[in-house]
Amino acid sequence: MTQPDSDSSFSADVAAFYESTLVPLIFEGYAEDLAARVALLEPSSVLEVACGTGVVTRALASALPESCAITATDLNQAMVAHAEGVGTSRPVRWRQASVDRLPYADDCFDVVVCQFSAMFFPEREAAYGEVRRVLRPGGRFLFSVWRGIEDNEFADVVTQAVGTLFPDDPPLFLARTPHGHGHPDEIEREVRAAGFEDCSMIRRDDVSRASGPEVPSVAYVQGTPLRNELQARDAEGLSRATEVAAEAIRARFGDGPVEGRISALVVEAH
């Protein structure tokens, strides 16, 4: 599937919904796991690319000693501003930057980290090449990607539900981008093409929990660029799409607290 520019457009509105809904729903557990993996490497400097609203940054700040310098970047200034506003337990360098044009010298970081954002890179091999450039010899690149949408239940149900509103042109952002680039062979091919000598990965499954069907509905419909696709089709249809998605989640998982499977790959390249 072709990835439109709107797939990487995170406005201030999206950033706010993303932080309040998606972060606790699906990102926090993976962020803590990724930060723990970085801590085991005992780096002196870490660069996070595509930091979003800072969930991994906060986990890194807690897991790493103050002697380890942390720099966090994101393409979208709205995300960087939101992350910096939320803050961290200790100082972090924040900067708006694109992963395909990192404003750093060669060989200057021990570890580069990226959680659930590689799928948004327009040219992943080029982006991975930039990561390799700024890594010191022997440095590590740790990143995570979602597996297919069929292994991530809330996202799958939401995509099918909102598709019923636009049967001739269903909005497929979730299937196309966040859940469209999680095949191990594709990942390893692109990483090695960027110049990394080794690539290992593990599957990590988890459970997404919410207090009710409305929570994942708002998270996916209003807290991701799916919002952009829906508003492009119907400027006034965001509320209706949120309601339809919530109804579908309720029908599948019940009313009250709900749980859905989520699944990802954690990749380490060096």
Residue pairs with C-beta under 8 A, 6 or more apart in sequence:
1 172
1 175
1 176
1 180
3 120
3 122
3 176
3 177
6 225
6 228
6 229
6 232
7 120
7 173
7 176
7 177
7 225
8 75
8 76
8 120
8 122
8 225
9 76
9 225
9 228
10 18
10 52
10 76
10 78
10 79
10 225
11 78
12 78
12 81
12 82
13 222
13 227
14 78
14 222
14 223
14 224
14 225
14 227
15 53
15 76
15 78
15 79
15 81
15 82
16 82
17 218
17 219
17 222
17 223
17 227
18 52
18 53
18 79
18 219
18 223
18 224
19 53
19 82
19 86
20 223
21 215
21 216
21 218
21 219
21 222
21 223
22 219
22 220
22 223
22 224
23 53
23 55
25 154
25 208
25 209
25 210
25 215
25 216
25 219
26 206
26 208
26 219
26 262
27 52
27 55
27 115
27 116
28 55
29 206
30 115
30 116
30 144
30 204
30 206
30 264
30 266
31 55
31 56
31 58
31 59
31 115
32 59
32 63
33 204
33 266
34 56
34 59
34 113
34 115
34 142
34 144
34 266
35 56
35 59
35 60
35 62
35 63
35 64
36 63
37 142
37 266
37 268
38 46
38 60
38 63
38 64
38 111
38 113
38 142
39 63
39 64
41 110
41 111
41 140
43 64
43 68
43 109
43 110
43 111
44 67
44 68
44 69
44 110
45 68
45 69
45 70
45 71
45 108
45 109
45 110
45 111
46 60
46 64
46 68
46 69
46 70
46 71
46 109
46 110
46 111
46 112
46 113
47 71
47 72
47 73
47 102
47 104
47 109
47 111
47 112
47 113
47 134
48 56
48 57
48 60
48 70
48 71
48 72
48 73
48 112
48 113
48 114
49 73
49 74
49 97
49 99
49 102
49 112
49 113
49 114
49 117
49 127
49 131
50 73
50 74
50 75
50 99
50 114
50 115
50 117
50 118
50 120
51 57
51 72
51 73
51 74
51 79
51 80
51 83
52 74
52 79
52 83
52 115
52 117
53 79
53 82
53 83
53 86
54 72
54 82
54 83
54 84
54 86
54 88
55 115
56 113
56 115
57 70
57 72
57 83
57 88
57 92
58 86
58 88
58 89
60 70
60 113
61 70
61 88
61 89
61 90
61 92
62 89
64 70
66 90
69 93
70 88
70 92
70 93
71 92
71 93
71 94
71 95
71 104
71 109
72 80
72 83
72 92
72 93
72 94
72 95
73 80
73 94
73 95
73 96
73 97
73 99
73 102
74 80
74 83
74 96
74 97
75 96
75 97
75 98
75 99
76 96
77 96
80 94
80 95
80 96
83 94
84 94
95 103
97 103
99 114
99 121
99 127
99 130
99 131
100 121
100 122
100 123
100 126
100 127
100 130
101 130
102 130
102 131
102 133
102 134
104 134
105 134
106 133
106 134
107 134
107 135
107 136
107 137
108 134
108 136
109 134
109 135
109 136
109 139
110 135
110 136
110 139
110 140
111 135
111 139
111 140
111 141
111 142
112 131
112 134
112 135
112 139
112 140
112 141
112 142
113 141
113 142
113 143
114 131
114 141
114 142
114 143
114 144
115 143
115 144
116 144
116 145
116 146
116 178
116 264
117 143
118 124
118 127
118 128
118 143
118 145
118 181
119 145
119 146
119 177
119 178
119 179
119 180
119 181
119 182
120 177
120 178
121 127
124 181
124 190
125 190
125 193
125 194
126 194
127 194
128 141
128 190
128 191
128 193
128 194
128 195
128 196
128 269
129 194
129 195
131 141
131 194
132 141
132 194
132 195
132 196
135 141
138 270
139 270
140 268
140 269
140 270
141 191
141 196
141 267
141 268
141 269
141 270
142 266
142 267
142 268
142 269
143 266
143 267
143 269
144 204
144 264
144 265
144 266
144 267
145 181
145 182
145 187
145 264
145 265
145 267
146 152
146 155
146 178
146 179
146 182
146 262
146 263
146 264
147 179
147 182
147 203
147 263
147 264
147 265
148 179
148 182
149 155
149 156
149 159
149 174
149 175
149 179
149 180
150 156
151 205
151 261
151 262
151 263
152 179
152 260
152 261
152 262
152 263
153 208
153 252
153 253
153 260
153 261
153 262
154 208
154 216
154 219
154 220
154 249
154 260
154 262
155 174
155 175
155 178
155 179
155 220
156 174
157 245
157 248
157 249
157 252
157 260
158 174
158 216
158 217
158 220
158 221
158 226
158 245
158 248
158 249
159 170
159 171
159 172
159 174
159 175
160 248
161 244
161 245
161 247
161 248
161 249
162 170
162 171
162 221
162 226
162 230
162 241
162 244
162 245
163 170
163 171
163 172
164 244
165 233
165 234
165 237
165 240
165 241
165 244
166 233
166 234
169 233
171 226
171 229
171 230
171 233
172 229
173 224
173 225
173 226
173 228
173 229
174 220
174 224
174 226
177 225
178 224
181 187
182 264
182 265
184 201
184 265
187 199
187 201
187 265
187 267
188 199
188 201
191 199
191 267
191 269
192 199
196 269
196 270
197 270
198 269
198 270
199 267
199 268
199 269
200 267
200 268
200 269
201 265
201 266
201 267
201 268
202 265
202 266
203 263
203 264
203 265
204 263
204 264
204 265
204 266
205 261
205 262
205 263
205 264
206 261
206 262
206 263
206 264
207 259
207 260
207 261
207 262
208 216
208 259
208 260
208 261
208 262
209 257
209 258
209 259
210 216
210 219
210 257
210 258
210 259
211 256
211 257
212 255
212 256
212 257
212 258
213 246
213 247
213 249
213 250
213 253
213 255
213 258
214 242
214 246
215 258
216 245
216 249
216 258
216 260
217 242
217 243
217 245
217 246
217 249
218 242
218 246
220 226
220 245
221 227
221 230
221 238
221 241
221 242
221 245
222 238
222 242
227 238
230 237
230 238
230 241
231 237
231 238
234 240
249 258
250 258
253 259
253 260
